[in-house]
Amino acid sequence: MPAPEPVFCFLIRRLENNRTILLPFHFSFYAELFVQGTKETPELFSYVSQGPFLTAADFEAL
């Protein structure tokens, strides 16, 4: 996993408890996985102004 990147004005680190792990979404690391994971279900974007995305580059261009 990549090192934390600065987001907003401060560094966001991994947060976790005994049930959940919350990680920052790094476009460079997760974009291709996100596009591949949502390609089969375009209805996920029915109520969102962007998407579905054909490539990771389209997603990163937001």
C-alpha positions, -999 to +999 in steps of 0.1 A: +000+000+000+013+035-008+024+059+019-003+084+031-006+114+008-016+148+020-053+154+017-069+188+024-045+206+048-035+176+069-024+140+065-052+114+069-040+082+084-056+047+087-084+046+113-095+013+127-113-005+155-121-041+161-148-042+134-138-017+107-107-004+089-110+030+072-083+039+047-079+070+025-088+064-011-056+069-031-065+074-068-032+061-081-035+029-061-072+021-062-085+036-095-080+005-116-096-017-090-125+006-086-132+008-124-129-030-128-151-036-098-179-013-110-178-021-147-203-049-144-228-028-124-233+006-140-265+011-121-243+020-091-240+054-108-277+060-114-279+088-088-244+101-091-234+129-115-203+111-128-197+076-140-197+048-149-160+050-159-145+031-188-109+035-178-089+044-147-077+075-165-113+087-169-119+082-132-087+100-122-096+129-145-123+140-120 
